[in-house]
């Protein structure tokens, strides 16, 4: 079966309805909102012009590193690359944030781009970064400074094949070892189709996103998918959202948005910061899909809190939609059914530790609440024993394996890892599966995701989930409210659990932090029956997250083991300190005086 790719679709939309808005950009000044739009005819014209210029400097298949803030210039740039057959590589703008600088450098070195594209406002920042990191050999161009080009210089999309590389998108794991996922034109088109079918979307719908455009959800679901469909996307920056979360909801109302996606924490933030007066002034009844997607288990509490808070504004609980995302399968894998209330089920935690999903008794004091990530359409999903490769029956926990046209071509220049991850075969000989590395279970045709297998904590033969322990830490003391933490294990003669959590400035007194660390240890011991010997407290904002709000446990573990976290306070086991803190005294340390 043939496909119609994104480039062909945009050309078609531009021909049929050139004045239709493709993208609307919102910005806020000191007093008021400003907007500017890009129509399909204008987008097609800009993409043709850039494609013509790129053809003079690049060959089809070359990579272009895209370093932009949220804006219309990024939209023109990524389409211009695709028109030219140049592979766009979106990355965070190296704007001074150390994590962004390291990530942009890692992506640049791995992807080996022919050209770096940015806008005039970011040109000095990007040029300085390139010079400092030894990348000044690359050509860097501000796409909005180039004069008008002849759109006739572009010779059409005839070179664009279904199997051709459309996009190189990097995973959000380790900063030091980025992995580029090769997404083909067919992968994109297929993923767009199953996303559209799951949400019953039409060209008349409007989408809204404040997620960064190098993020998977912000890029693929909230920008490229609407462009493929001929719909309109409303964009705003993450900074504008965090300055005033109410702006997001007011824009949903004002622009008649049908679908908007955000991480779970954003729904909680809105529920707690938007005033009663602001709630009375908005109408959210037309918001049909408030989506939360990811590869981590979804916490139900923020979504329930949001639905209750904004019920008076017309928001309906069944508008909350949840799904499973993974970069290696382009992005979208599953989603909850339209019109169905959030499915939160209670399961027996002792059986979960044995990798079996069984409902908890109605009167059970302890139960694990799981949110369904919905059903799968258009992909072949198996739950597989990761050791034997045997396909497991419903109700048994195992690794999620995926097969289908959305599954990407592999990792950029990593043939061995590509063969291992993208070429898996089940024990009965069925091949062509993607090993996701995610733990999941299917029950009553619903997919439940329990987190990354490599992040599981196996203690005394029991399987413990970091997500559960992180949630328990937040409930152990009110001083952890609205802050972020993470839990992982580090190599040691016996597996050692480490708890990292942010704390506010007023709790930075060493005696207070010592007591707080003991509270965390005792609470986790009571909740899970395990020894927790390592607790460290960090400044707010120091627990790293992906652009989509997912805690980057692997990266935090990496930074902890490298002694690169600058903690406010640490209380570590002797063996952990010997291995990872050789230069420090064998005592808990506090940096409370330096707290900002």
N, C-alpha and C positions, 0 to 999 in steps of 0.2 A: 504494500500500500504506500503510495507516495505521500509526501508532506508538502505543505506550503510553509516556507520559513518566515522568520520575523521580517527580514528585509522585503520580501515579496508582499507581505501583509501591509507593511507601512506604506509601500508604494501604491498598493491598491486603495488604502484608506485616503491617501493624499489625492488620488485621481477621482475618487467618488465623492469625497466631502472635504475639500481642502481647507474650508473655514472652520471645521470642527476643532475644538480645543483638544490638543493631545496632552499637554501638561500645563498646570497652573502652579506658579511658585508664590508662596506667601512669605512675607517678611514683616517684622514688627520694628517700627522705629520707637522713639521715646513715647509717643502718644497714640499712634494709630497703626493699623495694619495696611500694608501695601501689597499689591499683587501684580504679577505680569504673566502673560500666557504665551504659549508656543502652539500654533495651530499645525495640523497635519501637513498642510501644504508648505508651511515654513520649515517644519522639521525635515521634510523630504528634500527641500531645496538646500538646507544647511548641510545635510548628510551627503548629498551629491557633491557639493563644493569641497567639503573636507576630504571625501573619498578621492576626488580628482587630485588634490594636493598630496595626499598620502601616496598615491600611485607613483608620484615623482620621486619619492624617498624610500618607499618600502615595497617589498614584494608580498604577494598573497602568502599568508602563513607567518609573516613576521609578527612580533608582539609589540604592542604599544602600551606602556604603563600609564594609567589614567590616575592623576592626582588632582582631585577637585573637591571643593566644598559642595554641599548640596546646592544645586542650581541648574538652570537651563543649559549652561554650557556643557555640563557633564552629559546631559541627554543627547545633545547634538553630537558630542564627541564619540560616545559609544556606538551610536547608529552610523556615524561616518566611518568608523573603523570597520563595522560589519559590512557596510556597503562596499568597502575597498577590499574585503577579504583579509584585512589585518586583524589579528586577534587582540581584543581589548583585555587588559589585565587591571581591573579596578583594585586600588589599594588606598589605605588611609592617608590623608594629606599629612606629610611630616611637619606638623605645625608647632613643634616644640615639646609636645608630650613625648616623654622618653619611650614609652611603649609604642607609640605611633612611629617614631623615628626608627626604632629597631625593626618593627614589622615591615615598614616600607623598604628598608634596606635589604632585609631578608628576601622579600618578594622580588625586588629589583635584581638581586644577584642570581636568584634561582631561575627567573623567567627569561633572563637575557634579552631585554627589549631592544628593538631597533630605534625606538623614539619614545620620549616622555612627553605627554600632553598635559597641559594645565591651563588655567586662565590667567589673565593679566594681574588680577589682585593677588594671586598666589605665586607669581613667577619668581620674585626675589626669594621667598621662603624656600621654594623648590630648588632654585639654583644654588642657594647656600648649602642646603642639605646635600645636593649632588657633589658639590665641591669638597665638603667635609668628609664624605664617605667614599671618595675616590670614584665617583660615577660621572665626572664631568666630561668623560669621553663620549657620553651619549648626547644625542641631539635633543634639546628641550625646546618646545614650542608652546606659546600661549595662543590657543586657537581663536580667541576673540580679537586678537591683534592683527591677524592676517587680513589682507584686503579681499574684496570680492573675487571669487574665482568663477571660471566658466563651468556651470554644472554640466555642460555638454562634454566636458573632459572626462566624465565618468562613463564607462562603456557598458554599464548595466550589470545585473546580478548573475550573469551566465556562468561565472566561475564558482558560484557558491553551491556546494553540493550538500546533500543531507548528512553525509559522514564527515564533512569538513568541520574544522574546529571553529566554533562560534565564540567561545569565551573561555578564558583561563581564570578560574576563581580559586582563591587560596583558603584553605581551612583555617579555623581560628584556634588551633591548638598551640603548640610550642612556638614561641617567637623565633627561637634559634634554628628551627628546622621546619620552615613552612612547606606545605605540600600543595602543589597546584593541581586542581581537578580539571581534566580536559572535557569540556562540555561541548557536544556537537550541535549542529543546527537541528538534527532530528531529536536529540535529547531535549532541547528547549521546546520545540513544537509539541512533542508528546506530553511534557510536563505541563505546559500551558493548557492543553486539552483536558487532562484529568483534573487540574485545579478548577477550570471553568465548569466542568460537569459536576464536581462536588458541591460547588457553590451556586450553580444555576445562574451564572453571570451572563450579562448581555452587553452590547456596545453602548447602551443607554446608561449604564451604571457609572458612578464616580467612585474612585478609590482615594484614600488619603493616607499619607505616610510621613512620619518624622524620623524614621530609621535611616542611618547613614546609607548612602548609595553603594558603598562597597560591601555592605552586609547582604546576605543572601535573601532575606525576606524583603528588605527595602529595595533591592535591585530587581530580583526575578519576579516576585509575586506582586509587588506594589508599583513597579515601573514597567518592566518589559512585558509582563503578561497583559496588562491593560492596553499597551501599545499594539500588541499582537491582535487583541480583540477589537480595537478601534474605539476603546473607551477613553475616559479622561482621568488622569491622575493629578491629585492635588498634593504638592510637596511643601513641607516646612522643615526647618532644621531642628536637630536634636536640642541645640542650645535654646532655641525659642520655646521648645516644649518644656525644658527643665526650668527656664526662667518663670514660666507661668503655665502649669499643666492644663489650666482651663482653656487655653488657646486651642488645644487639640480638639476638645469637645465642642467648643464654639464653632470651629471650622467644620466639623462633622455636620453640625446643624445648618450653618450658613450655606455650605456648598452641596447640600443634599447628598451626603456620602452614604453609599450602601455598604461598603466594606472598608475596614481599616484594621491594621494589625499592629500589635505592640506586645512587649514582654509582660509577664504577669505583674512585675513590680510597678509598671506604669499605671495599671488599673488600681492598685492599692494607693499609689501616690495621689491619683485623682480623687479617690473616695475620701481621702483624709485632708486634702488641701483645698478643694473647691468648696466655696461657702454656700450656705443655704440660699442666699440671694442670687448667686450665680446659677444654682440648680433651677430656681424658679424661672430664670430668664432663658432657658434653652429647651429645645424640643429634640429628643433623641429617638423618637418613635420610628423614624425612617431608617435608622441604623440597623440593618438586618444581620450583619456579620461582624461582630467584634472578635477578631481572631487572635489566638495565641498558639504559636507553633514553635517546635524545637525538638531536641533529642533528649532533653532531661524530663523527668517526671514533672507534670504540671501540678502546682499547688492549687487546690480549689478555693481556699479561703479568700485570697485577694479578688477572685472573680465573683464570688458570692457577695462579698462586701461591696464591690462596685455595683452589681445589679440591684442590691437593696438601696444603696445610696442614691442612684439615679433613676429608680423606679418612678418617683414623682415627675421626672422630666420625660417620661414616656418610654424609657429604656426597658426592653423586655428580656427577662432572664434567658429565654431560648435563643436570643441573639448571640450569646456567647458560644463561640465555636473553637474547638481545640484540634490540633493536628500534630503529626510527626514529620519532622524535616531532617534531611541529611544531605550534605553537599554532594556526596558521591552518587546520589541518585537525582542530580540536578537541583532538587530541593524538596518539593512536595511529595509525600508518600501517602498520607491518610488524613482524613478529617471527619469530624462528627457530622451526623445527619442534620439537614436543615429543620428548624422548627422543634428540635428536641431539647429539653432542658439539659443542663450540664450533668453528665453521667458520673456520679461519684459513688463508688462501691467500696464496701468494707470487707477486708480479707484477713484471714488468720495469719498473724505475723510469724508464728512459730513454723507454720507450713511454708511460708515464703522463704524462710531461712533454709528450707530443704528443697527449694526450687519448685514448689508446688503451689498453685493458686487455688485456694478454697475459701468460700465465703465465711466470714466470722459469724459466730452465733449472735443472735439478736441481742442477748444480754451480756455479750463479752465485754469485759472492762478494757481490754487492750485489743486494738484492731488497726490495721494499716489501710488508710484511705487512699484509693487510686482513682485517678481521672482517666477515663477512656480517651485514647487518641483517635477514636472513630473507626471507620471501615476503610478498606482499601479497594480502589477501583482502578483498573487498567494496569495493574502490576501483579506479579506473582510473588506472594510472601510466604516464607516458610520459617518456622521456629525450629532451630537445629541445635543438637548437642554439639558444642564447639570442639569437643575432644574426638568423638566418634563420627561426627557428621551425619548422625542418624536424625531423620525428621521426627520431631516430637509431636505427640497428640495435643489437642486443645487442653488447656489447663496446666501444661508443663512449661516451666521457664527455660529459655535457651537463648541463643543468639539469633537476632533477626537477620534473615537472608532475603535479598530482593533480586528479582529477575524481571527485565522488561526494557522497553525502549527509552525510558527515562534514565536508566543506569548509564553513567558517564563512561568515556572511553578508557579512563585510567588516570594514573598520576603522571604528571609531566616529568619526563626523563627519569622515571623510576620503574624500570621494567620488572625487576624482581618483586617489588612490593605490589605492582599492578597485577602480576600473575597471581600472587597470593590472595589479594583482596578482591579482585574483580573476576577471577576465573575459578571460583570455588565449585566443587561438585559434591552433592549429597552422597550418603553412604550407598544409596541404591543407583548411583551413576548418573543422576540428572545434573548437568553442568550449566555453566554460564551465570552463576549466582554471584552477587555482591555480598561479601561479609561485612556487615555494618559495624561490628564491634559493640553493638547495643544489645542490652538484655531486654527481652520482651516475652509476652505471652498472649495467646489468642483465646478468648473466652466468649461464647455466644456471638461469634463473628466480629467481636470488638478487639482492637489491638491495644494492649496496655504496655507502655514503655517504662522500664525501671532504671535506666541509666546506662553508663558506659561499663562494659565488663571489666576493663582494665582498672577502673576506679573502685571496684568492689572490694570490700574488706572481708577477708576470710579469716575468722578467728575461732580456733577450737572446732573447726569443721562447720561453723555456721557462716552463712552468707549475710553480711550486714551492708546496708545501703548508705553511702555517704549523705545522700539527700535527706534520709530520715534523721541521721545524727545532726546534720546542720539545722534541721527544723527544731529538733529537741534543744539544741543550744540556744536558739532564739527564745525559747519559752522558759529557759532556766533563770533569766533575770531581766527585769524591765529595761536595764541599761543597754540591752542589745536590740531594742525595738528599732525598726526601720534601718538597721545597719546590716552589713553583709559578712558572712563567714563561710568557711569551707573546712572540710575534713578529708584527710587522705592518710595513707600509710607510707612509711619510708623503710628501706631495707635495714635490717638489724638481725642479730641472732634470733630474736623473736619479733614478729612483725609489730612495729610500733605505730600507734595511731597518733596523728598530730591534728590538733584543732587550732585553726587561725580564725580570729574574729576582730572586726573593727570595734573601736570604743571611742566614745566622745571625750573631749578635752577635760571635762570636769571629773572624769573617773581616772585620771592619769596619776593620782597619788599611789606610790609603790605599795603601801599597806593595803589600800583599797583594791588594787589590782591583784595582789596576792590572794586576798579573800575571794575575789571574783574568779580567779583561776581554780581555786579549790572548789568553789560552787559548781563550776562547769564539770570538773572531774567527777565529783560525787553524783551529780545529776545524771551524767551519761552512764555511770556505773549502775545506778538504780534502774534507769530506763532500759539498758541493753545488756546488763550483766557482764560488762567487759572492763578491762583495765585501760584507762586513758592516762598516760603519763606525761603528755606534752601539750602545753597550751601556750599560745603566743597571741598578743594583742597588737593590732596595727592601727595606724591613723585612718580616719574615715576616707573612703575612696581608694584604699590601697589593695583591696581584694580585686584582682583583675577580672573583668567581664568581657565577653564578646560584645560587638555592637548590638546584638539582639538581647543582651541582658543575661546571658548564660555565664555562670561562674566558671572560670577556666582553671579547673582543679589541677590539670596536668602542668600548666604553667606555674601555678602557685607552689606546687610540690617542687618543681624545678628551681624556683627562686629560693624556697626555704632551704633546700639541700645545698644551694650555692651561697648561702648566707648573704642574700641580696635583698632582704626585705626591710631593714632598719626598723625593727619592732619597737613599739612603745614599752613592751614588757614581755619577758619570756620565762616560762617555768618548764624546764626540760629534764627528761630522764638523763641519768649520768651517761649511759651508752649513746643516746642520741646526741648529747652535747659533745662527747668525745669524737664522734664520727663527723659531725657537721658544724661544730663550733670550736675547732681546735685552738683558735687564737683568742678565745674568750675565757674568762675565769669560770670555774665550775660552780657558779651560783646563778640564780635567776637574776636577770638584769632589768633595769628600768631606764627608759629615756624620757621619763615624764617631764623633766625640766625643758626638754626641747620640743615638747608637743605644740603643734600649731592647730 
